[in-house]
Amino acid sequence: MSVQHNLTERHQNILRATIKHYIATAEPVGSKTLIEEYDFSVSSATIRNIMGRLEKAGLLYQPHTSAGRIPSDEGYRIYVDQLITRDQHLGKKIEQSLKQELHHDTWSFESLIQKAAKFLASVSGYIALVTIPQTSTNQLRHVQLLLTESQQIILIIVTDAYQTQSFLIDSGSESFSDNELQILSNFLNHKLKGKYISELTSLDWSDLDQEFQRYTDFLTKLFANLRRQSQLPRFYPMLVHGIAELLRQPEFAQPEATQILLHLLEEQQEKIWPLIFELSTVSRPTSKATIRIGAENDLESMRNCSVVSSLYCQGNLPVGSVAIIGPTRMLYENAIPLVESAAAYLSEALTS
């Protein structure tokens, strides 16, 4: 989601200083403040000019004509992607704190994720979410196509948890022999074993070998049908901690904004699920954080928030997610290593 801007080093330094000051104070930042608190060795007029250019570029804006400037979502995105200096010592300190606080060798995993959510909320000052691990990751283990006596097709799928489901498939005007369906079944098992069900409707069949080209339309319809009919759960429960911490942030001083967010967290968790756990985007297991800033969140009620999330795994399989929700004026330098370290720690605990 990174945005390309040709910023000089001086522009970058002033943008970084403006965002850091706003994160710390929640007050619009003016050139006088930057002159007083940061050693830029330039005049106030030069800083005002640069801040004006950053505003024209959409990275800063003025909430009121007489006020200083505050970062836009795009400004935060540049900050997160290009201007933050990762503190390796902070990551190691967080890992050490997690080991001291959680002791995964003496707790059930359910107790462990409860303590992890409380720890993240307490340390970050924001809302912490940790999803319950999935008992099945809904990966395909086996696929079989069978022809009935009435010339209809049955699709049988077996998942990684050995759950079996069968679906009656409308083949339209196509007709198939038993031999063709067996060849197709062998082909699909070769192509699809280990893939997530959520991936199937986005698969591109245009590069099929010539002998399978005539099945392109059938395969596209087949997996669209499967995705519609599958009753596999779309989300799993999540633990939520830190609502009281978030309410101390000035962005949530207005009751209306708070009530909408609370309703989402308490009654509509299934809407949050795609923001923090989207298996179809996973190419290989990693604890690297995903950051959604403001309008990058699909939910209207989350447009004044940022979400930092990371998947945790059992072996090579992503089974849950760790996330922090806070205002866009989030202390990203701390939130990102917090989430990444917690996800890595849970992965280690679940795999060991």
VEXDREN-2710 file (C-alpha; in Angstrom, 1 decimal):
% VEXDREN-2710
k/r/px/py/pz
1/MET/0.0/0.0/0.0
2/SER/3.1/2.2/-0.1
3/VAL/2.7/5.5/-1.9
4/GLN/5.5/6.9/-4.0
5/HIS/6.6/10.5/-3.3
6/ASN/9.9/12.1/-4.3
7/LEU/10.8/13.6/-0.9
8/THR/14.2/15.1/-0.3
9/GLU/16.1/14.2/2.9
10/ARG/15.0/17.5/4.4
11/HIS/11.4/16.9/3.5
12/GLN/11.6/13.4/5.1
13/ASN/13.1/14.8/8.3
14/ILE/10.4/17.4/8.7
15/LEU/7.6/15.0/7.9
16/ARG/9.1/12.5/10.4
17/ALA/9.5/15.2/13.1
18/THR/5.9/16.4/12.5
19/ILE/4.4/12.9/12.8
20/LYS/6.5/12.0/15.9
21/HIS/5.5/15.2/17.6
22/TYR/1.8/14.7/16.8
23/ILE/1.9/11.1/18.0
24/ALA/3.4/12.2/21.3
25/THR/1.1/15.2/21.9
26/ALA/-2.1/14.8/19.8
27/GLU/-1.7/18.6/19.1
28/PRO/-1.4/20.1/15.6
29/VAL/2.3/20.9/14.8
30/GLY/3.5/24.3/13.6
31/SER/6.9/25.5/12.3
32/LYS/7.7/27.2/15.6
33/THR/7.4/23.9/17.5
34/LEU/9.7/22.2/15.1
35/ILE/12.3/25.0/15.3
36/GLU/12.2/24.9/19.1
37/GLU/12.3/21.1/19.6
38/TYR/14.3/19.8/16.6
39/ASP/17.7/20.9/15.4
40/PHE/17.0/21.6/11.7
41/SER/19.4/24.6/11.4
42/VAL/17.0/26.3/9.0
43/SER/14.6/29.3/9.4
44/SER/11.0/29.0/10.5
45/ALA/10.0/30.3/7.0
46/THR/11.8/27.4/5.3
47/ILE/10.1/24.9/7.6
48/ARG/6.7/26.6/6.9
49/ASN/7.4/26.3/3.1
50/ILE/8.3/22.7/3.4
51/MET/5.2/21.9/5.5
52/GLY/3.1/23.6/2.8
53/ARG/4.6/21.4/0.2
54/LEU/4.0/18.3/2.3
55/GLU/0.4/19.5/2.6
56/LYS/0.0/19.9/-1.1
57/ALA/1.4/16.4/-1.5
58/GLY/-1.4/15.1/0.7
59/LEU/0.9/14.0/3.6
60/LEU/-0.2/16.7/6.1
61/TYR/-3.3/18.8/6.5
62/GLN/-4.7/21.6/8.7
63/PRO/-7.7/20.7/10.8
64/HIS/-8.4/24.4/11.1
65/THR/-7.1/27.4/9.1
66/SER/-5.3/28.9/12.1
67/ALA/-4.0/25.6/13.4
68/GLY/-0.7/23.7/12.8
69/ARG/-0.7/20.6/10.7
70/ILE/-1.4/16.9/11.4
71/PRO/-0.5/13.8/9.4
72/SER/-2.9/12.3/6.8
73/ASP/-3.3/8.6/6.4
74/GLU/-1.0/8.9/3.4
75/GLY/1.6/10.7/5.6
76/TYR/1.4/7.9/8.2
77/ARG/1.9/5.3/5.4
78/ILE/5.1/7.1/4.2
79/TYR/6.2/7.2/7.8
80/VAL/5.6/3.5/8.5
81/ASP/7.1/2.3/5.2
82/GLN/10.1/4.6/4.8
83/LEU/10.8/6.8/7.8
84/ILE/10.7/4.5/10.9
85/THR/14.1/3.2/12.1
86/ARG/13.5/-0.3/13.5
87/ASP/15.0/-0.6/17.0
88/GLN/16.5/-4.1/17.2
89/HIS/17.0/-3.7/21.0
90/LEU/13.3/-3.0/21.5
91/GLY/12.4/-6.2/19.7
92/LYS/14.7/-8.2/21.9
93/LYS/13.4/-6.5/25.1
94/ILE/9.8/-7.3/24.1
95/GLU/10.8/-11.0/23.4
96/GLN/12.4/-11.1/26.9
97/SER/9.3/-9.6/28.5
98/LEU/7.0/-12.0/26.8
99/LYS/9.1/-15.0/28.1
100/GLN/9.0/-13.6/31.6
101/GLU/5.3/-12.8/31.6
102/LEU/3.8/-15.7/29.8
103/HIS/5.8/-18.9/30.6
104/HIS/4.3/-21.0/27.8
105/ASP/5.8/-24.2/29.3
106/THR/3.5/-23.9/32.3
107/TRP/0.2/-22.8/30.7
108/SER/-2.4/-24.3/28.5
109/PHE/-2.4/-22.5/25.1
110/GLU/-5.8/-20.9/25.9
111/SER/-4.3/-19.4/29.1
112/LEU/-1.3/-18.3/27.1
113/ILE/-3.3/-16.3/24.5
114/GLN/-5.4/-14.8/27.3
115/LYS/-2.2/-13.5/29.0
116/ALA/-0.7/-12.5/25.6
117/ALA/-3.8/-10.3/24.9
118/LYS/-3.6/-8.7/28.3
119/PHE/0.1/-8.1/28.0
120/LEU/-0.2/-6.5/24.6
121/ALA/-3.0/-4.2/25.7
122/SER/-1.1/-3.2/28.9
123/VAL/2.2/-2.5/27.1
124/SER/0.8/-0.8/24.0
125/GLY/-2.1/1.2/25.6
126/TYR/-4.3/0.1/22.7
127/ILE/-6.8/-2.7/22.1
128/ALA/-5.2/-6.1/21.7
129/LEU/-6.9/-8.9/19.8
130/VAL/-5.7/-12.5/19.7
131/THR/-7.7/-15.1/17.7
132/ILE/-8.4/-18.6/19.0
133/PRO/-6.3/-21.0/16.9
134/GLN/-8.2/-22.8/14.2
135/THR/-8.6/-26.5/14.7
136/SER/-8.7/-26.8/10.9
137/THR/-7.0/-24.5/8.5
138/ASN/-9.3/-25.7/5.7
139/GLN/-6.5/-26.8/3.5
140/LEU/-7.4/-29.3/0.8
141/ARG/-6.0/-32.8/1.4
142/HIS/-7.9/-34.7/-1.3
143/VAL/-10.3/-34.0/-4.2
144/GLN/-12.5/-36.5/-6.0
145/LEU/-15.0/-36.1/-8.9
146/LEU/-17.5/-38.9/-9.3
147/LEU/-20.3/-39.5/-11.9
148/THR/-23.7/-40.5/-10.6
149/GLU/-26.2/-42.8/-12.5
150/SER/-28.2/-39.7/-13.5
151/GLN/-25.0/-38.3/-15.1
152/GLN/-24.6/-35.6/-12.4
153/ILE/-21.2/-34.9/-10.8
154/ILE/-20.4/-35.2/-7.1
155/LEU/-17.4/-33.3/-5.8
156/ILE/-15.8/-34.8/-2.6
157/ILE/-13.2/-32.8/-0.7
158/VAL/-11.2/-33.9/2.3
159/THR/-9.5/-31.1/4.4
160/ASP/-6.3/-31.2/6.4
161/ALA/-8.4/-32.0/9.5
162/TYR/-9.9/-35.1/7.7
163/GLN/-13.3/-33.4/7.4
164/THR/-15.2/-34.7/4.4
165/GLN/-17.8/-32.8/2.4
166/SER/-19.6/-33.6/-0.8
167/PHE/-21.3/-31.3/-3.2
168/LEU/-23.6/-32.0/-6.2
169/ILE/-22.2/-30.0/-9.1
170/ASP/-24.2/-28.7/-12.1
171/SER/-22.1/-29.4/-15.1
172/GLY/-24.4/-27.4/-17.4
173/SER/-24.1/-28.6/-21.0
174/GLU/-20.9/-30.4/-20.4
175/SER/-20.8/-34.2/-20.3
176/PHE/-18.0/-36.3/-18.8
177/SER/-17.1/-39.9/-18.7
178/ASP/-15.9/-41.8/-15.6
179/ASN/-12.4/-41.9/-17.1
180/GLU/-12.3/-38.1/-17.8
181/LEU/-13.4/-37.3/-14.2
182/GLN/-10.7/-39.6/-12.8
183/ILE/-8.1/-37.8/-14.9
184/LEU/-9.5/-34.5/-13.8
185/SER/-9.4/-35.7/-10.1
186/ASN/-5.7/-36.7/-10.5
187/PHE/-4.9/-33.3/-12.1
188/LEU/-6.7/-31.4/-9.3
189/ASN/-5.1/-33.3/-6.5
190/HIS/-1.7/-32.5/-8.1
191/LYS/-2.6/-28.8/-8.5
192/LEU/-4.6/-28.1/-5.3
193/LYS/-3.3/-30.2/-2.5
194/GLY/-2.3/-27.9/0.4
195/LYS/-4.3/-24.9/-0.9
196/TYR/-6.8/-23.1/1.2
197/ILE/-10.5/-23.2/0.3
198/SER/-10.6/-19.4/0.4
199/GLU/-8.1/-19.4/-2.5
200/LEU/-10.0/-21.5/-4.9
201/THR/-12.2/-18.9/-6.5
202/SER/-9.2/-16.7/-7.3
203/LEU/-7.3/-19.4/-9.1
204/ASP/-6.3/-18.6/-12.7
205/TRP/-7.0/-21.5/-15.1
206/SER/-5.9/-19.7/-18.2
207/ASP/-2.5/-21.3/-18.3
208/LEU/-3.8/-24.9/-18.3
209/ASP/-1.9/-27.5/-20.4
210/GLN/-3.5/-27.9/-23.8
211/GLU/-5.1/-31.3/-22.9
212/PHE/-7.1/-29.6/-20.1
213/GLN/-8.0/-26.4/-21.9
214/ARG/-11.6/-27.6/-22.6
215/TYR/-12.2/-27.9/-18.8
216/THR/-11.4/-24.2/-18.0
217/ASP/-15.0/-23.0/-17.8
218/PHE/-16.1/-26.1/-15.8
219/LEU/-13.3/-25.7/-13.3
220/THR/-14.1/-22.0/-12.8
221/LYS/-17.8/-22.8/-12.1
222/LEU/-16.8/-25.8/-10.0
223/PHE/-14.9/-23.8/-7.4
224/ALA/-17.2/-20.8/-7.4
225/ASN/-19.9/-23.4/-6.5
226/LEU/-17.8/-24.9/-3.8
227/ARG/-17.0/-21.5/-2.2
228/ARG/-20.8/-20.7/-2.1
229/GLN/-21.8/-24.1/-0.7
230/SER/-19.0/-24.7/1.8
231/GLN/-20.2/-24.5/5.4
232/LEU/-16.7/-24.2/6.8
233/PRO/-16.5/-21.5/9.4
234/ARG/-15.6/-18.0/8.1
235/PHE/-14.1/-16.8/11.4
236/TYR/-13.1/-18.0/14.8
237/PRO/-13.6/-16.3/18.2
238/MET/-11.1/-13.7/19.3
239/LEU/-10.0/-12.4/22.7
240/VAL/-10.2/-8.7/23.2
241/HIS/-8.4/-6.7/25.9
242/GLY/-7.6/-3.0/26.4
243/ILE/-10.8/-1.2/25.6
244/ALA/-10.3/0.9/28.8
245/GLU/-6.8/1.8/27.6
246/LEU/-8.1/3.0/24.2
247/LEU/-10.8/5.1/25.7
248/ARG/-8.1/7.2/27.3
249/GLN/-6.9/8.3/23.8
250/PRO/-8.3/11.8/22.9
251/GLU/-9.6/10.5/19.5
252/PHE/-12.2/8.5/21.4
253/ALA/-13.4/11.2/23.7
254/GLN/-16.6/11.5/21.7
255/PRO/-19.2/8.9/22.8
256/GLU/-20.5/8.3/19.3
257/ALA/-17.1/7.2/17.9
258/THR/-16.5/5.0/21.0
259/GLN/-19.9/3.3/20.8
260/ILE/-19.5/2.3/17.2
261/LEU/-16.1/0.8/17.8
262/LEU/-17.3/-1.0/21.0
263/HIS/-20.3/-2.5/19.1
264/LEU/-18.0/-3.7/16.4
265/LEU/-15.7/-5.4/19.0
266/GLU/-18.5/-6.9/21.1
267/GLU/-21.2/-7.8/18.6
268/GLN/-19.7/-7.9/15.1
269/GLN/-16.3/-9.6/15.4
270/GLU/-16.9/-11.4/12.1
271/LYS/-16.4/-8.1/10.4
272/ILE/-13.0/-7.5/11.9
273/TRP/-11.8/-11.0/11.0
274/PRO/-10.9/-10.2/7.4
275/LEU/-8.8/-7.3/8.5
276/ILE/-6.5/-9.4/10.7
277/PHE/-6.7/-12.9/9.2
278/GLU/-6.8/-13.4/5.4
279/LEU/-5.4/-16.7/4.5
280/SER/-5.7/-16.1/0.7
281/THR/-2.9/-13.5/1.0
282/VAL/-0.5/-15.9/2.7
283/SER/2.3/-17.1/0.5
284/ARG/4.5/-18.5/3.3
285/PRO/4.4/-18.3/7.1
286/THR/5.9/-15.1/8.5
287/SER/5.4/-13.1/11.6
288/LYS/6.0/-9.8/9.7
289/ALA/3.2/-7.4/10.6
290/THR/0.5/-6.1/8.2
291/ILE/-0.4/-2.4/8.9
292/ARG/-3.8/-1.0/7.8
293/ILE/-4.0/2.8/8.3
294/GLY/-7.3/4.8/8.5
295/ALA/-9.1/4.6/5.2
296/GLU/-7.1/1.4/4.2
297/ASN/-9.5/-0.4/6.6
298/ASP/-12.6/-1.5/4.7
299/LEU/-14.9/-0.8/7.6
300/GLU/-16.3/2.7/7.9
301/SER/-16.3/2.5/11.7
302/MET/-12.5/1.8/11.6
303/ARG/-11.5/4.7/9.4
304/ASN/-10.0/6.6/12.4
305/CYS/-8.0/3.6/13.5
306/SER/-4.9/1.7/12.5
307/VAL/-4.7/-2.1/12.8
308/VAL/-1.3/-3.8/13.2
309/SER/-1.6/-7.6/12.8
310/SER/0.5/-10.7/12.3
311/LEU/-0.3/-14.4/11.9
312/TYR/0.9/-17.0/14.2
313/CYS/1.5/-20.6/13.0
314/GLN/1.6/-24.2/14.0
315/GLY/4.6/-25.5/12.1
316/ASN/4.1/-24.0/8.6
317/LEU/0.3/-23.5/8.9
318/PRO/-1.1/-20.1/9.9
319/VAL/-3.7/-20.8/12.5
320/GLY/-4.4/-17.5/14.3
321/SER/-3.6/-13.8/14.4
322/VAL/-2.3/-11.2/16.9
323/ALA/-3.5/-7.6/16.4
324/ILE/-3.4/-4.2/17.9
325/ILE/-6.1/-1.6/17.2
326/GLY/-5.4/2.1/18.0
327/PRO/-5.9/5.5/16.6
328/THR/-4.0/6.4/13.4
329/ARG/-1.9/8.5/15.8
330/MET/-0.4/5.2/17.0
331/LEU/3.1/4.7/18.3
332/TYR/4.0/2.5/15.3
333/GLU/7.6/2.0/16.4
334/ASN/6.4/0.1/19.5
335/ALA/3.2/-1.5/18.1
336/ILE/4.9/-3.2/15.1
337/PRO/7.6/-5.1/17.1
338/LEU/5.1/-5.9/19.9
339/VAL/2.8/-7.6/17.5
340/GLU/5.5/-9.4/15.5
341/SER/7.2/-10.6/18.7
342/ALA/4.0/-11.9/20.2
343/ALA/3.1/-13.7/17.0
344/ALA/6.5/-15.3/16.8
345/TYR/6.3/-16.3/20.5
346/LEU/2.8/-17.9/20.0
347/SER/4.1/-19.8/17.0
348/GLU/7.0/-21.2/19.0
349/ALA/4.7/-22.2/21.9
350/LEU/2.2/-23.9/19.6
351/THR/4.9/-25.7/17.6
352/SER/7.1/-26.8/20.5
END
